[in-house]
């Protein structure tokens, strides 16, 4: 539709013309209502300010995909950021895609919080996350609680995590990490650095306990 076409056009142009957007133009893009809470934080990321190693946008559900694409560009140009908290931002799969496009261009991030974004837990959303996690030797924490994570998504996250440096993996509050046959990829989870696995509120049942036992056996 027209809105999607406008978003795609913005993403295409902004990749090559990043420096042409002034702070004032960015402020308009992110919205006057958000400027006090969010824009000062985004400016620090945009300009790569030293000693500013975190970005908390949790609870922000007002950004368009076009705005998230701009955030992705900021992230891609930043060498300081270690913590990115996007809890409860009502991210859509396309929002996640443009953000991760930016994150793939930086190697500073250590902690990524995507919890309480219930629309990204299927195969399409988790394929994006898995692509970022796979082979990532910097990431320490990944929070996917209450993302609507299902087995088809988990089956992508598990092998990617196994080839990463993730130490803390949070999968709690997801009710459908087992498929209709009661199967799960959970038992194949074996990241070499894993020290904390969070499953509270995920209704794992007896089958889940057996899968967790496999994980523990691999430690």
C-alpha positions as CSV (number, residue, x, y, z in Angstrom):
1,X,0.0,0.0,0.0
2,X,1.0,3.7,-0.1
3,X,2.2,3.8,3.4
4,X,4.5,0.8,2.9
5,X,5.8,2.3,-0.3
6,X,6.7,5.5,1.5
7,X,8.5,3.6,4.2
8,X,10.5,1.6,1.6
9,X,11.4,4.7,-0.3
10,X,12.6,6.4,2.9
11,X,14.7,3.4,3.9
12,X,16.3,3.2,0.4
13,X,17.1,6.9,0.3
14,X,18.3,7.4,3.9
15,X,20.9,4.6,3.6
16,X,22.8,6.8,1.2
17,X,21.9,10.2,2.5
18,X,22.2,9.8,6.2
19,X,24.2,13.0,6.7
20,X,21.6,15.1,4.9
21,X,19.0,14.8,7.7
22,X,19.4,17.6,10.3
23,X,18.6,17.2,13.9
24,X,15.5,19.4,13.4
25,X,14.3,17.2,10.6
26,X,14.8,14.1,12.7
27,X,12.9,15.7,15.6
28,X,9.9,16.2,13.3
29,X,10.1,12.6,12.1
30,X,10.1,11.2,15.6
31,X,7.2,13.4,16.6
32,X,6.8,16.5,18.8
33,X,5.0,14.4,21.4
34,X,8.0,12.2,21.9
35,X,10.8,14.7,21.8
36,X,11.2,15.2,25.6
37,X,11.2,11.5,26.4
38,X,12.9,10.0,23.4
39,X,14.6,12.5,21.1
40,X,17.3,13.6,23.5
41,X,18.3,9.9,23.9
42,X,18.3,9.4,20.1
43,X,20.4,12.4,19.5
44,X,23.1,10.9,21.8
45,X,23.1,7.7,19.7
46,X,23.0,9.6,16.4
47,X,26.0,11.6,17.3
48,X,27.9,8.7,18.9
49,X,28.4,10.6,22.2
50,X,31.1,8.9,24.4
51,X,30.1,7.4,27.7
52,X,26.5,6.9,26.5
53,X,26.3,3.2,26.2
54,X,22.6,2.5,26.6
55,X,19.3,3.4,24.8
56,X,16.0,2.8,26.5
57,X,13.0,3.2,24.3
58,X,10.8,0.8,26.3
59,X,7.1,1.6,26.1
60,X,7.4,3.7,23.0
61,X,4.6,2.5,20.6
62,X,4.3,5.7,18.6
63,X,7.1,5.4,16.0
64,X,6.2,4.5,12.4
65,X,8.3,2.0,10.5
66,X,9.8,5.0,8.8
67,X,11.0,6.3,12.2
68,X,12.3,2.9,13.2
69,X,14.3,2.8,10.0
70,X,15.9,6.0,11.1
71,X,16.7,4.6,14.5
72,X,18.3,1.6,12.7
73,X,20.6,4.0,10.9
74,X,21.6,5.7,14.1
75,X,22.4,2.3,15.6
76,X,24.5,1.2,12.6
77,X,26.7,4.3,12.9
78,X,27.2,4.1,16.7
79,X,30.2,2.5,18.3
80,X,29.4,3.1,21.9
81,X,26.0,1.4,22.5
82,X,26.0,-1.7,24.6
83,X,22.4,-1.9,25.9
84,X,19.2,-1.5,23.7
85,X,15.9,-1.8,25.5
86,X,12.9,-2.0,23.2
87,X,10.4,-3.5,25.7
88,X,6.8,-3.0,24.9
89,X,7.3,-0.9,21.8
90,X,4.6,-2.8,19.8
91,X,7.2,-3.6,17.1
92,X,5.9,-5.1,13.9
93,X,8.1,-7.5,11.9
94,X,9.0,-4.8,9.4
95,X,10.0,-2.5,12.3
96,X,12.2,-5.2,13.6
97,X,13.7,-5.7,10.2
98,X,14.8,-2.2,9.7
99,X,16.2,-2.0,13.2
100,X,18.3,-5.2,12.8
101,X,19.6,-3.9,9.5
102,X,21.3,-1.1,11.5
103,X,22.4,-3.4,14.3
104,X,24.3,-5.7,11.9
105,X,26.7,-2.8,11.2
106,X,27.8,-2.3,14.8
107,X,29.7,-4.7,17.1
108,X,29.3,-2.9,20.4
109,X,25.9,-4.2,21.5
110,X,26.0,-6.6,24.5
111,X,22.4,-6.6,25.7
112,X,19.2,-6.7,23.6
113,X,15.7,-6.5,25.2
114,X,12.8,-7.3,22.9
115,X,10.3,-8.5,25.5
116,X,6.6,-7.6,25.4
117,X,6.5,-7.2,21.6
118,X,3.9,-9.8,20.9
119,X,3.9,-9.6,17.1
120,X,7.5,-10.7,16.4
121,X,7.6,-14.3,17.8
122,X,6.7,-16.2,14.6
123,X,9.0,-17.6,12.0
124,X,9.4,-14.3,10.1
125,X,10.3,-12.2,13.1
126,X,12.6,-14.7,14.7
127,X,14.4,-15.3,11.4
128,X,15.4,-11.6,11.6
129,X,16.6,-12.0,15.2
130,X,18.3,-15.3,14.5
131,X,20.2,-13.8,11.6
132,X,21.6,-11.2,14.0
133,X,22.4,-13.6,16.8
134,X,24.0,-16.3,14.6
135,X,27.8,-16.1,14.9
136,X,27.5,-13.0,17.2
137,X,30.5,-13.1,19.6
138,X,29.6,-9.8,21.4
139,X,26.0,-10.4,22.5
140,X,25.6,-11.5,26.1
141,X,21.9,-11.1,26.9
142,X,18.8,-11.7,24.7
143,X,15.3,-11.1,26.1
144,X,12.5,-12.6,24.1
145,X,9.9,-12.8,26.9
146,X,6.3,-12.4,25.9
147,X,7.0,-11.9,22.2
148,X,4.5,-14.6,21.1
149,X,7.4,-16.9,20.5
150,X,6.3,-20.2,18.9
151,X,8.1,-23.4,18.0
152,X,8.6,-22.3,14.4
153,X,10.4,-19.2,15.8
154,X,12.2,-21.1,18.5
155,X,13.6,-23.6,16.0
156,X,15.4,-20.6,14.3
157,X,16.6,-19.0,17.6
158,X,18.1,-22.2,19.0
159,X,20.7,-23.0,16.4
160,X,21.6,-19.3,16.0
161,X,22.1,-19.0,19.8
162,X,24.3,-22.1,19.8
163,X,26.7,-20.3,17.6
164,X,26.8,-17.1,19.7
165,X,28.2,-15.8,22.9
166,X,24.8,-15.4,24.6
167,X,25.0,-16.0,28.3
168,X,21.5,-15.0,29.4
169,X,18.6,-16.1,27.3
170,X,15.0,-15.2,28.4
171,X,12.1,-17.1,26.8
172,X,9.5,-16.8,29.5
173,X,5.8,-15.9,29.2
174,X,5.5,-17.6,25.8
175,X,2.7,-20.1,25.8
176,X,3.3,-21.8,22.4
177,X,7.0,-22.9,22.3
178,X,5.8,-26.4,21.7
179,X,4.1,-27.4,18.4
180,X,0.8,-29.2,18.2
181,X,2.6,-32.6,18.5
182,X,4.2,-31.5,21.7
183,X,7.7,-31.1,20.2
184,X,10.1,-28.3,20.8
185,X,13.6,-27.3,19.7
186,X,14.4,-26.4,23.3
187,X,16.4,-29.6,24.0
188,X,18.9,-28.7,21.3
189,X,19.8,-25.4,23.0
190,X,23.5,-25.4,23.8
191,X,25.2,-22.0,23.6
192,X,28.7,-22.4,24.8
193,X,28.6,-19.5,27.3
194,X,25.0,-20.0,28.5
195,X,24.6,-19.5,32.3
196,X,21.0,-18.4,32.6
197,X,17.8,-19.7,30.8
198,X,14.5,-18.0,31.8
199,X,11.3,-20.0,31.1
200,X,9.0,-18.8,33.8
201,X,5.4,-18.4,32.6
202,X,5.9,-20.5,29.5
203,X,3.7,-23.4,30.4
204,X,6.4,-25.9,29.5
205,X,4.7,-28.9,31.3
206,X,6.2,-32.3,31.5
207,X,7.5,-32.3,28.0
208,X,9.2,-29.0,28.6
209,X,10.9,-30.3,31.7
210,X,12.3,-33.2,29.7
211,X,13.6,-30.7,27.1
212,X,15.2,-28.5,29.8
213,X,16.8,-31.7,31.2
214,X,18.5,-32.1,27.9
215,X,19.8,-28.6,28.0
216,X,21.1,-29.1,31.5
217,X,22.8,-32.3,30.4
218,X,24.6,-30.5,27.7
219,X,26.1,-28.0,30.2
